[in-house]
Amino acid sequence: MLLIDRLKRPQIIVNQRDGWEFGRYHHGDPLILPHRTPHMLVSGVTGSGKSTVLHRIVETVGQTDAQIFFVDLKFGIEAARHVDRLDKLATSLKNVDVLLADLRTEIEARGVMLAKAGATNWSEKDRIYVIIDEVAELSSVDPGVMLEVLTSETADKELTAQIRKAKQELAYRQDVLASLARLSRACGVTIICATQFASHEAISTQLRFNLDARISCRQSTPEGLDVGLGPGYRHLHGSISAGDYSFHTLNLDHGGDPFQANVSL
């Protein structure tokens, strides 16, 4: 059974005891995402409201004692408005690798602390939120190079090699992210990956399966909903307008049923 309800006024506020208020049902009850929010995928085409979702997450988390790590490979434009709230900011692939290495060190340290304390989960305090915008750009491929290869009748061997290397880099960094997502579940870390390219090529299966919560803004194709929300949601294509999104997760307490809610930004 699919639980569907429409939300309105999705201001995101912090309730330190229970979690985030990520919007309200039409009858006024809040949708609460717990502090231990699962790793998340936010997807949608350009102009669909994806960046608005990320901004609101940062603004909300910024009211707590959580640390925020932000990856913005679009020259830091999206992160600029939040620079005072960020603990780490990566705007180049070199910086990304350093940030991911630092994150792994922190996760390992927290894991050791949990083991010594005989605990199974990190507390609600001092959590870390890692926001990756755009996860499909975690390689050094130049879009111009990609276009040249795709439009060339006889692709140059050097250009083809660059594309192959870029795909390997993308796969490697996404594998690292997937590994960190698995390791960090109990360690007070939430990884949020955003992309406008909701496709199997842009997001590896391994990474996608470790991003349990899904926020899908408007998608360009039904296949985008397969990736953005999961199998079984193609019928929603065309029903999510600009500024709206659908939310889906099996890991929150909604009686075991999938949960979907359309939210007006």
N, C-alpha and C positions, 0 to 999 in steps of 0.2 A: 504493500500500500504506500503510495507516495503522498507525503504530507505537504500540501501546498498552501501558502498563505501570502497575501500581499502586504508589504511593509510600506510605511510612509515616514517622512521626516527622519532619515537615517543618520542623524547626528551621532557620532561615536564618542561616548564619554566613558570615563573609567570608574568602575566600582571596585575599590581596592579589595573588598571581601570576596566578591563573586567572579569578577572578570570584566570584560568590555561590554558595553551596550552598543551593539552594532546595528541599531535600528529598532523600529517598533512595529508590531502587528497593527492592523487597522483598528482592532479593538483596544489598543493602548498598551498591551503587555509587551515588555522589552524582549528582544532576542539577545541573549547573553552568550558571548563566546568566553569560555573559561580562560584563566591566565595561562593554563597549559594548552593553549591553542595548538593543534597539530600543524606540521609543516604545510605550507599553502602554495597553490599555483593560482596566479591572477593573470587572466588572458583576455584579449580583445583587440580588435583592429584599432588603428589610429583614430583618435577622436571619440572613442566609445565610452570613456570614463575611467579607464584603467589607472591612469596617473592620479586621478582624484581619489581612488581607493587607496593607493599607496600613500598619498599625502595625508589622508585622514588616519591611516595606521600610524604614521610617524608622529602626527600631532597627538594622538592618543597615548602611545607608548612614551612619548616625551614628557608626559605628566607623571610618570612613575620613576622608580629608581633603576629602571632597566637600561642596559647598554644597547645602542643602535649601531650596527655596522651596515653601511650602504655602499653598494656597487652601482655606479652610474657611468656607463661607457659612452654616453652621449654628451661628452665634454663637461659633465657635472651639472648640466642645466637643470635637471629635475631635482637634484640634491641641494642646489644653491639656496633655496628658500628655507631649508632646514639645517643649514651648516652648523648653527649654534647648538642644535640638539644631537648632533652625530658624534659618536665616540671614535669611529673609524670611517674614512671615505676613500674609496678606490675609484679612480677615473681612467686608469690604464690597465692593460692586461698584466703588466709587471706588478702593479699595486694589488691587483686581484690575487695573484699568487701569494704575495706576502700576507694579505688579509686572511686567505684560506689557511695558510700555515699557522698564523697566530690563533685562528679559531680552533684548529685541531689541537694545538698545545693547551688551550683553555679547556676544551672538552675533556682531554685526557686528565688534566689536573682535577677537574670536577668529578670525573669518574673515580679517581683514586680516593678523593674525599668522601664520596658516597659509600664506597666499599669499606673504608675505615670506620665510618659512622654506622654501618649496618643498615643504611637507608636505601630505598629503591627509587626515590624521585627527589629532585631538587626542590627547594622551597619556592614559594610564590615570589620571593624577593630576589633582586640581583639577577634577573633573567637577561638573556641576550636575544635580540631580534636582528636577523641578517636579511637584508632586503636586496635582491639582485634585479636590477632593471637595466638591461635586457638580457635574459639568460641565453638567448639564441646568438648573442654576439660575443660569447666567450672564446673567440678565436681571432687570429690576426688577419683574416681574409678581408681584402679591400672590396667593397661592393662593386667598384668599377672593374676590378679584375674578374670577379664572378660574372658580371654582365658581358665582358669581352669574351670569356670562354663560352658562355651560353649562346652568343650570337655569331660566333666564328664558325665557318664551315670546316676549317681545319685548325683545331685548337692547338696553340703552341705548347710544346712539351713542358717548357718552363712554367707557363701559366697553369697548365693542368697539374703540375707538381705542387704549385702554391695552393691550389684548391684542395688537393689531397692532404697537404700538411695542415691546412686550416681545419679541415674536417677532423683530423686526428687530434688537434688541439682542443676543439670543441668537445669531442667525445671524452678526452682525458679530464678536462675541467668539470664536465657534468658528472663523470664517474666519481671524482673527488667529492663533489657536492652530495651525490647520492650516498656515499660512504659516511660523510659527516652527518647527514640527516639520520641515518640508522644509528650511529654512535651517540648522537646528542639527544635522543628522545627523552631520556631520564635526567639529562644534565641541565635543564633550564634554558634550552636553546630552541628558538623557532626560526626556521628558514622559510622565507617568502620569495618565491621566484615569479617574476613577471615577464610576459612576452606578448608581442603582437602577432607572432608567428606560431599559432596553435596547430602544429603539425608534428607527425611522428619523426620527421627529419630534423626539426628544430629542437625537440626536447626528447632526450633518450628515454626509452622504456624504463630503464633502471631508476632514473631520476624521477620520472613521472609517478611511478608506483610508490615512491617515498614521500610524495606531496599529497597528504590525505585529504586536506580541505581544498575545495575548488571554488574560485570566484570567476565566473565567466561573464564578461561584458559582451557587447554585440560581436558576433563572429561573421566572417565573410562567406563561410561555407558550412554545410552540415558537418563535414569532417572536423571542423574546428571545435564543434561541441563534443565530439568523441574524445578529443584531447583535453579540452578545457573543462568539461564536467565529467566525462566518462561515458561508456557505452550506454545506449538507451535514451539519449537526450536529443537526438537529431530532430525530433518533432518540434523542439523549441526554436529551431532556426527561423528567423524572421519575426519572432515574438519578443525578442529582446531589443529594445530601441536604444538609441544613443542616450547615455546618462542613466541607464538601468543596468542591473546585473542580476544574475542568478547565483545562488549559493548552494553548494552540495557537499555533504560529508557523511560518512557512516560512523564517525568516531565520537560525535557529540551525543549527549543523552536526549534522544528524541524517540524513546521507546524502541530503538533498534531499527527504525525505518529510515530510508534515505530522506534527507531534508532539503527542500528547495524553496527559496523565497525570492521573489522579484522585488528589488529595492530601487526606488527612485533617488538618484543622487541630486 
